Amino acid sequence: MKNSLLHTPEGVRDRYNLECARKEYTRKRIMKVLHSYGYRDIETPTFEFFDIFNKDRGSVASKDMFKFFDKEGNTLVLRPDITPAIARAVAKYYAEEDMPVRLSYSGNTFFNSSSYQGRMKEVTQLGAELIGDETSDADAELISMIIHSLRASGLEEFQVEIGHTGFFAGLVEEAGISEEEAEELKLLLENKNYFGIEELLHANEHVPTACKEMILRFSETFGQIEQISAIKELTDNKTIIASIEYLEKLYQILTVYNLEKYVYFDLGIIGHYKYYTGIIFQAYTYGTGELIVTGGRYDKLIAQFGKDCASVGFGINLDQLMLALDRQKIAIDADITASILLYEREKKEQAIRRACGLREQGVRLQLMKKFREKTLEDYLALARRSFIDRIYYIDAAGNEQVIPVEERLE
């Protein structure tokens, strides 16, 4: 029974010592980038009312949320997604603001799905939201922030894929299928179930042949901007053409940022959340099977809370990013090294005064009274396995000796 209490539930884990320090170091590096763009932090509650994330918001499915009840019987959930919570907060605190608002955040999200391939149910997410700006300049700013954030983490080999919801919307519009069939088609495309797609299209004989071919080639609509631009010649659908022209405009802005080498276009991106209304983007690298960044434009979401304004944002999955950094063997300059001030019990007052002085000098110091049954070698062994660089030892006569720890166990 006691041993069972040492284990964590499926989908969560402990982090400690150097791993924890490296994660916090990387988090601070990324937040520094977000702040350099003038974004200011917002912190929303870890749990909220269920309705904040319900089906109408286009967030996470109800079955994938951790739910519980308060004493009044209200249904509460651990937040599965931070964006709707920020949308609620913006509608509350910035209701009268008619100029852009820039917000950054850091927090954990919780996803109650079956774990597989190491997927975690609790994830640390960092991100930014630009509220009240519907322009391509805002979209480019967010993509620039993603790239600079990933580079600040130490990552160099990564790709940001950009798509647009207008492409899928245009295909559905041209196909003339129902809303239910559109949702089914979206699910089939997300799962890359091409046999299912063919069956669905075959059952709808009224769908134009050219449209059917484009839907079947949906997953192949990716590449450099020139390849995406060429698709305009294959259709006269205004929604599809407008979405591609928007991406062309966005690309031109990114060339001014000199970031085009990190950008790749993929019209096959549909997006995890239904609230996306314009561009959608995601970033990936090798060393992890999960996306390290997701985001997009969600111009209709905040209106559901009472404030009609455009918005765009992104979230970085810090845990997946840390996994990628580790597997790519990218060094993270996090230091948890400290020292020990070890004293004989007769010299407690001297030791405390000395410890205070060393800490004022910036030394990370653990103050320890020496147990009679322990030897100096026992404390050196502790130091070697505990990221300790030296031991300050005050003996019974009040003499101080500095003992370097030459070998530390990583």
Secondary structure, 3 states (H helix, E strand, C coil): CCHHHHCCCCCCCCCCHHHHHHHHHHHHHHHHHHHHCCCEECCCCCEEEHHHHCHHHCCCCHHHCCEEECCCCCEEEECCCCHHHHHHHHHHHCCCCCCCEEEEEEEEEECCCCCCCCCCCEEEEEEEEEECCCCHHHHHHHHHHHHHHHHHCCCCCCEEEEEEHHHHHHHHHHHCCCHHHHHHHHHHHHCCCHHHHHHHHHHCCCCCHHHHHHHHCHHHCEECHHHHHHHHHHCCCHHHHHHHHHHHHHHHHHHHHCCHHHEEEECCCCCCCCCCCCEEEEEECCCCCCCCEEEEECCCCHHHHCCCCCEEEEEEEHHHHHHHHHHCCCCCCCCCCEEEEEECHHHHHHHHHHHHHHHHCCCCEEEEECCCCCCHHHHHHHHHCCCEEEEEEECCCCCEEEEECCCCCC
